[in-house]
Amino acid sequence: MNSDSGEKIRPQKYKLEDLGWDDSLASAFEKYGGSYVPGRVSSRHKTVFDVITCRGSVQAGASGALHRIGKFPAVGDFVVLLPVPEAGTYTIVDILPRKTVFSRGVPGKDGSDQVIAANIDTVFIVTAIGPDFNSRRIERYLAIVHSSGAKPVILINKADLSEDPDSVIDSLSLSASGVPVIAISALMQSGLSQLEQFLSPGTTVALIGSSGVGKSTLINALLKKEVQATGGNRESDGKGRHKTTVRQLFILDNGALVIDNPGLREVGPGTSGSGMSEAFHDIIELAAGCRFSDCRHENEPGCAVRKAVEDGVLPQERLDNYLRLSRELEFQQEKAEIGSARLERKRWKGISKAARDIGELKKR
């Protein structure tokens, strides 16, 4: 279906408020003229983005200016679109300020983060009964989510496979650090009523977790229809088959928005360590009693953290994971600083070259 201007638009329409639009976004958009249209990115396909607007769902590419500065929208971003009626296309010319940014560290020399999703209110950390269940991985997820500004909730899926799911919840009591832990079965659609408190109209929830934990099955259960392909468990290890390949935003019947993510193979902590104090608040509190303020909790005398391990108050595995993540964060920060310095040198090299070119022109 085409509009009067010839632009290709899909018919389903929403009010901006239905997408999570608020006064701060409206204020940021005010500087743009009447030709521009706001929207929210619902999925990305390499260089093309699906964007939901009050006119309908459209496809758009990022402008050359955004390409030059390496600034690309993520799923969940609110963007500024410029319609090109004569071509029947849209171009994303800017990204409006993000309320929260969910990202992870990625391999590379510059230590940069990969933005997974933006403007998230709550993140469902999905794990499952069976081989995938790993409290150390959940601690990593918690550090990342706390850093994003969103609120984490831990979902233990496939609870129907356990005779005592409450014992699994209890085993996460220390790692969860007060974060809600909910046992569900997306396939059997049990326990889903407990999620309603996080799925109010206009709020955005993102699902993260490793491949095969049942995120797509949960999406289908929440939407009450098959929108995501799912696979059964492999007989070899009991894990579900990975199906989701594209991040995508869905709108539930009650008006809540949910973002499904492909399984994360690597869970790097990135350059943002702000979530560590919340994910490991017990260790941070113990560290206040260390003899030295810069104690690394390894071999220093008077270390209150190691004393807690010796006394059986703090599990050795939790401390080991904290130290491992702390070292990764330090390494990522060093890479980020080196990458920033390299970009700054490149920028000044370009400025110097431009100045020389101008000097040569004046001599002529």
N, C-alpha and C positions, 0 to 999 in steps of 0.2 A: 504494500500500500504506500502511495507517495503523497506527500503534502502538496499544496498549491505551488510551492517554490521548486518542486522537482526533487527535493531531498528524499533519500530513501530512509523511511522510518517504519519501524515495526509498531503495530497498533496499540499494544498494551501500555497504558499511561499511569503515572503515579504523581501525586503531589510531592513537592520537594520535602515537605515535612515528613512524609512517609519514609523517606530515605535517610532520615537522621539530620536533616538540615536544621540549623539553629541560627540565633541572632548573630553569633560571632562569624559564621560563614556568610550570612547576608551582608554584614558590614564589610567583610573582605572583598565581596563581589561588587560592592557599590561603585568602585572606580572604573568598572568596565561599562562601555556604552550599551545602548539598546540592541546592538547587533549580536551581542554575545549571549550564550546560553550556558547555564550551569548544569552539571550532571554528576553522577557518581559512577565510577568504574566498576563494572560487574565481572569482567574477565579480561584476560590478556592473551593474545595469540601472536607471539613473536613481536611484530611491529604494529599490530592492529589491536585496538581496544574496543570492547563492547561497553557502552556508556548508557545508563538509564537517565532519561531526562523527563521533564514534565510533558514533552511532546511525544515521548515514546522511547524505545530503545534504538540507539544508533551505533554505527561503527565509525571509528575515527583513528587517525594516526597522529603521532606527536609532531609538533612543529619543528622546523629546522633549528630554531633558537633553542628549544629544549634539547635537541640532539647535540648541539654544539657544547652545551654545558653539562651534558651527561645526566640530565634530570628527567627521569621517566616516571610516569604514574604507576601506582600499585593498585591492586584490587582493594576497593574500599575508599580510594581517594575521591575527593570532590574536585572536579576540574572545570576549567573555563573552556568552552567550545566556541569556535568561530564557524558558523555555517557558510558554505560556499554554494549558494543556490544554483548557479549556472552549471556546476559540476555535479550537483546532488551529493555533496560530501560534507564532512565535518573535520575540523582540525583542532586538536588540543593545544592551546596556546599557553596555559598556565595551570599550576596545581595550587589549590587553596590551602591555607595553613592546616596542618594535621593536628588533631586533638591527641592522638596516640599513634605510635609507630611500632609495629611488631617486626623485628628484624633478627637476623642471626649472622654470625661471622662466617665468612666463606674463605676457602683457600686462595692465596694470592700474595703478591709481594707488597701490595699497598695497604693490606689490613682493613679493607673496607667491609661494610656490612651489606647484606642483601635484605632489602625491605620485602617482607612477605605479605603484609597487609597493613592497612592504615585505618585510623578512626574506629578502633575496636573498643567496645565497652568491656567485654568479657571474653576470655579464652578458655575453651574446653580442652583440657589436656587429656586426650583419650588414650588409655592403655587397655589391656585386656587380660583376662585370666588365661594363664598358660605361659608359653615360652617368652612372650613379649614382655611380661611383667618384670620391671626392673626399677627399683626405687632410686637408684643412682641416676638413671636417665631422667626420671621425673624431677629430681632436684635440678638438673640442668634446665629442663623446660621451665621450671618455676623461676629460676634466676632470670631467664630471658623475658618471661611474661611480666614479672615485676618491673623489669627495666623499661618495658614498653609503656607503662602507665595504665594498662588494662588490668582487670581483676581475674585471677586464675581460679578455675574450678577443675578438680580432678575427677574424671569419669572412668570407672572400672567397668569396661564392657564385657560381654559374654559371661555375666555373673551366673547364668543358668548352667555353666559348665563346672561350677564349684558347689560342693556340698555345704560349704561354710563361707560365703562371701564376706560376712562380717569380720572374720579373722584376717582376711586380706586387707580390709579397710583399717583394722587395728594395726597391721604391720606398717602402715604408712603414716601413723600418727606423728612420729618425729619428723619425717621428711616433709610432710604436708605443712607443718608449722602453722596450724590454724586455718589452712585453706580448706574449703568444703570438699569432701570426698564422697562421691555418690556411686553406688553400684547399680548398673543397668544391664538390660539385654536388648539391644537395638533390634535384633532379629525377632525376639519374642515380644517386643514392644512392652517390656516391663520396666518399671522404675522411671519412665519418661515424665510422669507427672511432677517429679521432683525438680525437673529442669524449667518448669514454667516460670518460676520466680526470676530466672535470668533472661527470659525471652519475652519481655514486654514490648509493645509496639514502638517502632522507631529505634530500638537499641540493636547493636550489632554484636554478634558472637562469632568468633573464629574457632574452627576445629583444627587441632594439630595432634600429631602422633606419628608413630612409625607405620610403615605399610602393613595392611592386613589387620588392623585393630578394629575395623568396622565403622570408620568415619562415614563412608558413603552409605552404608546400611542405615546409620543414624540419620543422615540427611533425608533419605527416603522415608523413614519412619516419621520424622518431624513434618515433612511435606505431605505425608499420607498418599504418596504416589511415587512411581519409579522414575526418578530423574537422573540418578547416577548409576552407572554399571557397577555391579558387585560380583565377587567371586567367592566360591566356597573355600573351606579350609583345605590346605594341602595335607595329605595323609602323612607325609614324611615328618613334618614338624608341628602340625596343628595350626600353622599361621594362615591367615586369610591371604588371598591373592590380591596383589596390588592392581587397582583399576584406575583411580583418579590420576589424570596427567595434567590437568589445567586447574588453576585456582578460579573459583567461581562463587559469586554472591547470589544467594537465593532469598526470596521474600516469602515468609510463611503466611498462612491464612490469617493469623492474628496480627500481622504487621511487623513482626520481628524479622531481622535480617541475619542470615547465617552464611558464613564463608567456609567452604570446604577447601582443604589444601591437600596436595599430593603428599604422600608419606615422606618424612624428612629422613634422608639417609645419614646426614651429618648434622649434629646438634652443636655447632660452635657457639660459644658464648658471646662472640662479637666484641666490640670495643666498649660497650656500655656495661659497667660493673655495678651500677646503682641498684640492681635487683639482688645482688649478693647479700646485702645486709638484711633483706626481708626473707630470702630463701634460706639463709643460715643464721637467723637472728640469735639462736641459742649459742653458737660459736662466737658471734660478735659480743654477746653479753659476757661470756666466759673470758674473752680476751681482755676485757676491761680490768681483770684481776691479775694479768701477767706482770712480772717484775719490770719488763722493758716495754715501752710503748710501741716499739717497732718489732716486737716479737713475731717471728714467722711460724711459731708453733712446731718447730722441728727438733732442734737439739739445745735450745736456749735454756739456761737455768731459770727456775721460778716461773715456768709456763703453766698458767692456770688451765689452759685448754688440754695439754697433755696430762695434767693431773686428773682432769675429769675423765679422760680415757682410762687411765690407770685405775680409777675408782669405780669404773663401770657405769658412769653417768652418761658418757658420750660414746657411741659406737665408733670403733676405729675406722670402719668403712665410710662413715659420714665425714669424719675429719679428712681422710684420704681424698675423698671426692672434692671437698672444699679446697684443699691445697692444690689439687690438680686443676680445678677451675680457675683458681687465683693465678696460677702460673700461666695458664692459657690466656687469661685476660691481660696479664702483663706483656706477654709476647705480642698479642694482637694490638695493644696500645703502642708498643714500640714500632710495629709495622705501620700503623696508622700515622704515627709521627714522621716516620721516614717517607711514607707516601706523600704526606702533606708538604714536606720539605722539597721533595722531588717535583711536585706540581708547582710550588712557588718558584723554584729555579727555572722551570720551563716557562712560567709566565713572564719572569723578568728577562729571560733570554729573548722571548718574543718582543717585549717592549724595547729592549736594546736594539734588536734588529730593525724594528720600525723606526727608531730614532736615527740609526745609521742611514736607512733608506731616505729619510727626510733630509738629512744632511747632504747626501749625494745629490738629491734633486736641487737643493739650494745652490750647490756649487755650479750646477749647469746653468 
